[in-house]
């Protein structure tokens, strides 16, 4: 049984189940959901709790199996938590989890809570996960996307009696806040709590936070990854791409990996474009080159507005930057690898900007004029 995180309150009104599986890469959301389950369980008499962290291929599952069937003299009900940070329980673990799932049926004395990271498609089809899903409740936690982050921040501020100003000023404040905490939800939660301490809501106040208050209080704790960078580039989000590249550089990310992400998108744009020119429908060409999810929608929007000559020029530029990040010099290009990456990303952004809006808010770092 699948359950969306937002459905927890309604679910708890109908009573606790005996088996829950939480999986996803947002520790804050997973922890809050698990805390709510534990609180509901304690209110219903689950007074004992044991925690098992699965580490290594030779983990002893016998203790886990035994804890599910034993209670101390002082408890009538118990919570058994099984944490598998790797998401790979192994052969013995797979068998044990299937046994735990089957045993959970009709067991009102034990609440089993299994916590996993984000799982790939193959793992989700495995026998052990299928058993957990069939006999219990599974909850998947998706990352908060950048476009939804301002709304999430506003909702969290509202929970502590605070809000931003109405209209354009408030939207500017939320966008600034989101830029500071993107990709780091746990830190975003901490920054929101800090605002509650710095500017407490007192009787008679409206709890409105000004832009200056947020700017002075919220630290830059954003964390980026190359896959989100790729989506921002294809979305034509020039300023966000520059922030992400600066963030990746400061975090010590490999220039080669960043270049690979950018160049792979350029190559795939060219491959899909060539396949469409050869007569294949776009959906078929996208599947053939393993373009799906968010990128699929971005490719569908971008491809009609990029010509073959432009793609050829972008491929040539990607080839030059490949040499630069490996220590070679290229005429008319920055010698510094990160500056070259800024320029390449800016070139792609310029072509991917939505029709009707300015192609480029400001020139990318290290860029000279570029004519496709």
C-alpha positions in Angstrom: 0.0 0.0 0.0 1.4 3.4 -1.1 0.9 6.4 1.1 1.8 10.0 0.2 3.6 12.0 3.0 0.8 14.6 2.9 -1.8 11.9 3.7 -0.3 11.0 7.1 -2.8 12.9 9.3 -5.8 11.3 7.6 -4.1 7.9 7.7 -3.4 8.1 11.4 -7.1 8.9 12.1 -7.8 5.5 10.7 -5.3 3.8 13.0 -1.7 2.6 12.8 -0.6 -0.3 10.6 1.9 -2.8 11.8 4.5 -2.2 9.1 5.8 1.0 7.5 8.6 1.4 4.9 10.0 4.9 4.3 12.3 5.5 1.4 13.8 8.7 -0.1 16.8 11.1 0.0 15.2 13.9 2.0 16.3 13.2 5.6 14.3 16.0 7.1 11.0 14.8 5.6 11.7 11.1 6.5 12.6 12.1 10.1 9.5 14.2 10.5 7.3 11.4 9.2 9.0 8.8 11.4 8.6 11.1 14.4 4.9 11.5 13.8 4.5 7.7 13.6 6.5 7.2 16.8 4.4 9.8 18.6 1.1 8.2 17.5 2.5 4.8 18.5 3.5 6.0 22.0 0.0 7.4 22.5 -1.3 3.9 21.7 0.9 2.1 24.2 4.0 1.3 22.2 6.4 2.0 25.0 9.4 0.0 24.0 11.7 0.8 21.0 14.6 -1.0 19.5 16.7 0.2 16.6 18.8 -1.9 14.2 21.3 -0.3 11.7 22.2 -2.7 8.9 25.8 -2.3 8.0 27.9 -4.6 5.8 27.1 -7.7 3.8 27.6 -9.9 6.9 25.1 -8.3 9.1 23.4 -10.7 11.6 19.7 -10.6 10.9 18.9 -13.2 13.5 18.8 -10.4 16.2 16.3 -8.4 14.1 14.1 -11.4 13.6 14.2 -12.2 17.3 13.4 -8.7 18.5 10.2 -8.7 16.5 8.9 -11.7 18.5 10.0 -10.7 22.0 8.8 -8.1 24.5 10.3 -7.1 27.8 8.4 -7.7 31.1 7.5 -4.0 31.2 6.0 -3.5 27.8 2.9 -4.7 26.0 3.8 -3.2 22.6 7.0 -2.2 20.9 8.5 -0.3 18.0 11.2 -2.1 15.9 13.2 0.1 13.6 15.4 -1.3 10.9 17.6 1.2 9.1 19.4 0.2 5.9 21.5 3.2 4.8 22.8 1.4 1.7 19.4 0.3 0.5 20.9 -3.1 -0.2 20.0 -5.7 2.5 21.8 -8.6 0.8 20.6 -12.1 0.3 20.1 -12.9 4.0 18.5 -9.5 4.5 16.1 -10.0 1.6 14.9 -13.3 3.1 14.6 -11.8 6.5 12.6 -8.8 5.3 10.2 -11.0 3.5 9.7 -13.0 6.7 9.2 -9.8 8.7 6.7 -8.5 6.2 4.6 -11.7 6.3 4.9 -11.9 10.1 3.6 -8.3 10.4 0.1 -9.4 9.4 -2.1 -9.5 12.4 0.7 -8.5 14.8 -0.8 -5.8 16.9 2.0 -5.8 19.5 4.8 -4.8 17.2 5.1 -1.8 14.9 8.0 -2.3 12.4 9.5 0.8 10.8 12.0 0.3 7.9 14.0 3.3 6.7 15.8 3.3 3.3 17.4 5.8 1.0 16.2 6.5 -2.5 15.9 3.2 -4.3 16.5 2.6 -8.0 14.0 0.9 -10.3 15.6 -2.5 -10.1 15.5 -2.5 -6.3 11.8 -1.4 -6.3 11.0 -4.5 -8.3 12.9 -6.9 -5.9 11.1 -9.6 -4.0 11.9 -8.1 -0.5 10.6 -4.7 -1.4 7.5 -6.2 -3.1 6.8 -8.1 0.2 7.1 -4.9 2.2 4.8 -3.1 -0.1 2.2 -5.9 -0.2 2.0 -6.5 3.5 2.5 -2.9 4.8 2.5 0.8 4.0 5.3 2.3 1.8 6.0 6.0 1.7 8.2 7.6 -0.9 9.8 10.9 -0.2 10.6 13.0 -3.3 13.0 16.0 -3.1 11.4 19.4 -3.0 12.1 20.9 -6.4 13.5 24.4 -6.8 10.2 25.7 -8.3 8.3 24.5 -5.2 10.8 25.6 -2.6 9.4 29.1 -2.1 5.9 27.7 -1.4 7.4 25.1 1.0 9.3 27.9 2.9 6.2 30.0 3.1 4.2 27.0 4.6 6.9 26.4 7.2 7.1 30.0 8.2 3.3 30.0 8.6 3.5 27.1 11.0 5.5 29.3 13.4 3.3 32.3 12.9 5.4 34.1 10.4 5.0 35.2 6.8 6.5 37.5 4.1 4.9 40.6 2.8 2.2 40.3 0.2 2.8 40.9 -3.5 6.1 41.3 -5.3 8.2 42.1 -2.2 7.1 38.8 -0.6 7.9 36.8 -3.7 11.3 38.4 -3.9 11.9 37.5 -0.3 10.9 33.9 -0.8 13.0 33.6 -4.0 16.0 35.0 -2.2 15.5 32.5 0.7 15.1 29.6 -1.8 18.4 30.6 -3.5 20.2 30.5 -0.2 19.0 27.0 0.8 18.4 25.1 -2.5 19.4 21.5 -2.3 19.8 21.5 1.5 16.4 21.0 3.0 17.6 20.2 6.5 19.6 23.5 6.6 16.5 25.3 5.2 14.5 24.0 8.2 17.2 25.2 10.6 17.2 28.7 8.9 13.4 28.9 9.2 13.7 28.0 12.9 16.4 30.6 13.4 14.0 33.3 12.0 11.5 32.2 14.6 14.0 32.8 17.3 15.3 36.1 16.0 11.9 37.6 15.2 9.5 36.0 17.6 5.8 36.6 17.0 4.4 38.6 20.0 0.9 39.6 20.8 -0.4 42.2 18.5 2.3 41.7 15.8 1.5 40.3 12.3 4.6 38.2 12.0 5.6 39.7 8.7 9.3 39.3 7.8 10.9 42.0 5.6 13.4 41.2 2.9 16.2 42.9 4.9 15.4 40.7 7.9 15.7 37.5 5.8 18.7 38.7 4.0 20.6 39.5 7.2 19.6 36.3 8.9 19.6 33.5 6.4 23.0 31.9 5.6 24.0 30.7 2.2 23.8 26.9 2.8 22.7 25.8 -0.7 24.0 22.5 -2.0 24.1 21.6 -5.7 24.6 18.5 -7.8 25.5 18.2 -11.5 22.2 16.6 -12.4 20.2 19.6 -11.1 22.7 21.8 -12.9 21.9 20.0 -16.1 18.2 20.7 -15.7 18.8 24.4 -15.0 21.0 24.7 -18.1 18.3 23.1 -20.3 15.7 25.4 -18.7 17.7 28.4 -19.7 18.1 29.6 -16.1 21.2 31.7 -16.6 21.6 33.3 -13.1 20.7 30.0 -11.3 23.3 28.1 -13.4 26.0 30.6 -12.5 25.1 30.2 -8.8 25.2 26.5 -9.1 28.6 26.5 -10.9 30.0 28.7 -8.2 28.6 26.4 -5.5 29.9 23.3 -7.2 33.4 24.9 -7.4 33.4 25.9 -3.8 32.3 22.4 -2.8 35.2 20.9 -4.6 33.3 19.1 -7.3 35.3 17.7 -10.2 35.5 19.9 -13.3 35.6 16.8 -15.4 32.3 15.6 -14.0 30.6 18.9 -14.5 31.8 19.0 -18.1 30.6 15.5 -18.7 27.1 16.5 -17.6 27.0 19.5 -19.9 28.5 17.7 -22.9 26.3 14.7 -22.5 23.2 16.9 -22.7 24.6 18.6 -25.9 25.4 15.2 -27.4 21.9 13.9 -26.6 20.3 17.0 -28.1 22.2 16.3 -31.3 21.4 12.6 -31.3 17.7 13.2 -30.8 17.6 16.0 -33.3 19.3 13.7 -35.9 16.9 10.9 -35.1 13.9 13.2 -35.7 15.4 14.4 -39.0 15.7 10.7 -40.0 12.0 10.3 -39.5 11.6 8.9 -36.0 8.9 10.5 -33.8 10.3 12.6 -30.9 8.9 10.3 -28.1 10.6 7.3 -29.7 13.9 9.1 -30.2 13.9 10.3 -26.6 13.4 6.8 -25.3 16.1 5.5 -27.5 18.6 7.8 -26.0 17.3 7.3 -22.4 15.9 10.8 -22.0 13.0 10.8 -19.6 11.4 12.5 -16.6 12.1 16.2 -16.2 14.7 16.2 -19.0 12.2 14.7 -21.4 9.9 17.7 -21.1 12.9 20.1 -21.4 14.1 18.4 -24.5 10.6 18.6 -26.0 10.5 22.3 -25.5 14.1 23.0 -26.5 14.7 20.9 -29.6 12.3 22.7 -32.0 14.1 26.0 -31.3 17.7 24.8 -31.8 19.1 24.4 -35.3 21.6 21.8 -36.6 24.3 24.4 -37.0 23.9 25.6 -33.5 24.2 22.1 -32.1 27.3 21.5 -34.2 28.9 24.7 -32.7 28.0 23.6 -29.2 29.6 20.2 -29.8 32.7 21.9 -31.0 32.7 24.1 -27.9 32.2 21.1 -25.6 35.2 19.4 -27.2 37.4 22.4 -26.5 36.3 22.7 -22.9 37.0 18.9 -22.5 40.7 19.8 -23.3 40.7 22.8 -21.0 39.5 21.0 -17.9 42.2 18.4 -18.6 44.9 21.1 -18.7 45.1 22.0 -22.4 44.8 25.5 -23.7 42.4 26.6 -26.5 42.6 29.8 -28.5 40.0 32.4 -27.6 38.9 30.4 -24.5 39.6 31.0 -20.8 42.5 29.0 -19.5 40.7 28.3 -16.2 38.5 25.2 -16.3 35.7 26.7 -14.3 35.6 29.9 -16.4 35.4 27.7 -19.5 32.5 25.7 -17.9 30.7 29.0 -17.1 31.1 30.0 -20.8 29.9 26.6 -22.1 26.9 26.5 -19.8 26.0 30.1 -20.8 26.1 29.2 -24.5 23.7 26.3 -23.9 21.5 28.4 -21.6 21.3 31.1 -24.3 19.9 28.6 -26.8 17.5 26.9 -24.3 15.9 30.1 -23.0 12.1 30.0 -23.6 11.0 31.9 -26.7 9.8 35.4 -26.0 12.0 36.0 -23.0 15.5 37.6 -22.9 18.1 35.0 -23.9 20.6 36.1 -21.3 20.3 38.1 -18.2 24.0 38.8 -18.0 27.0 37.4 -19.8 28.5 34.2 -18.3 31.8 34.4 -16.6 34.7 34.3 -19.0 32.5 34.7 -22.1 33.3 36.5 -25.2 30.6 37.2 -27.8 29.1 34.1 -29.3 27.3 33.7 -32.5 25.6 30.3 -33.3 
